[in-house]
Amino acid sequence: MEPVLPMNSHIVALRRYLLHGHTMLDEIDRDILRLLREDGRRTVRDIAHQVGLTVAPVKRRIDRLEQTGVINGYTARVDSAKVDGELEAVVELRVAGNLELEMILAFAESVPEVTEVLTLAGDPDAIARIRAANIHDLQRVVNLLRTNGRVTGTKTLVVLNSWSRLG
């Protein structure tokens, strides 16, 4: 029989993720995520101060959140309205039959103007967020969406202004 070794919460959470495909988040993990959503460039030292821990355990928690895919990247949020000529749109997608996530992701990855895709329960089946250089570029991307054999309908909404709790 193998000896039972004491396990810290980091290893327990990683094992739980590997066994069940998701990770359990405690209140400190959620606070760390909230702080990183507010400012992805925030230092580990600042986060540690905010959540009342030292730097080392906060660093381990962030590493675990990255390893398990809870944190899947860091990016800058750009205000399209302030970039010369750029516009942003949301395109509703209706798909024939069952929506296959792989189909949507393959399209999203192949078209750099698609910045985000949300699959939904209800109508529409999915929403794609698009950042285009101009209205002609937007039309080109929407036409690409429409030529996919499974897409039965689209509705394009041009963003005039935006607000996000995330900044």
C-alpha positions, -999 to 999 in steps of 0.1 A, spaced: 0 0 0 13 34 -9 18 60 19 -8 87 21 9 121 17 -5 153 29 -17 174 -1 -19 212 -2 -50 228 -17 -32 237 -49 -26 200 -57 -62 190 -46 -77 216 -69 -55 205 -98 -64 169 -92 -101 178 -90 -98 196 -123 -81 167 -140 -106 142 -128 -138 162 -134 -130 188 -161 -136 218 -139 -120 235 -109 -136 245 -77 -130 282 -69 -130 295 -34 -137 331 -24 -100 341 -27 -98 326 -62 -129 346 -72 -114 378 -57 -81 372 -76 -101 368 -108 -121 400 -101 -89 419 -96 -73 406 -128 -105 414 -147 -103 450 -135 -67 453 -144 -48 424 -161 -15 442 -155 -20 443 -117 11 429 -99 10 397 -78 21 418 -48 -9 442 -52 -33 412 -56 -18 396 -25 -23 428 -5 -59 431 -17 -68 395 -8 -49 394 25 -23 367 15 14 368 9 28 368 -27 38 331 -28 3 316 -23 -13 341 -47 13 333 -73 5 295 -69 -33 303 -72 -28 323 -104 -6 296 -118 -33 270 -110 -60 292 -126 -38 294 -157 -30 257 -158 -66 247 -155 -77 271 -182 -98 293 -159 -74 321 -169 -68 316 -206 -49 347 -215 -43 384 -209 -52 411 -234 -56 448 -239 -92 461 -244 -92 486 -272 -119 512 -277 -127 507 -314 -143 542 -316 -110 558 -308 -91 539 -336 -94 558 -368 -122 543 -390 -125 511 -371 -159 498 -361 -173 470 -340 -204 449 -347 -223 420 -332 -236 394 -356 -264 370 -345 -260 336 -361 -288 311 -367 -275 276 -376 -293 246 -392 -294 215 -369 -273 212 -338 -247 239 -333 -213 223 -334 -189 243 -314 -160 231 -336 -176 246 -367 -180 280 -350 -145 279 -335 -129 269 -368 -146 299 -385 -136 323 -357 -100 312 -358 -98 316 -395 -111 352 -396 -90 376 -376 -118 402 -375 -139 378 -353 -128 387 -317 -153 367 -297 -180 340 -302 -207 332 -277 -228 301 -282 -263 305 -267 -293 286 -255 -322 300 -275 -325 322 -305 -300 331 -319 -277 301 -317 -245 321 -314 -232 357 -314 -200 368 -330 -183 400 -321 -164 415 -350 -139 444 -352 -136 456 -388 -115 483 -404 -145 499 -421 -181 491 -433 -168 473 -464 -146 450 -443 -176 443 -420 -197 434 -451 -169 410 -463 -168 392 -429 -206 389 -427 -207 375 -462 -181 349 -451 -204 339 -423 -234 336 -446 -215 313 -470 -210 287 -444 -235 259 -453 -249 256 -418 -256 293 -412 -292 299 -421 -295 335 -411 -276 365 -396 -285 398 -381 -258 424 -379 -258 451 -352 -232 479 -354 -220 490 -320 -223 528 -314 -210 529 -278 -200 503 -253 -196 500 -216 -181 471 -196 -178 464 -160 -144 450 -169 -131 484 -180 
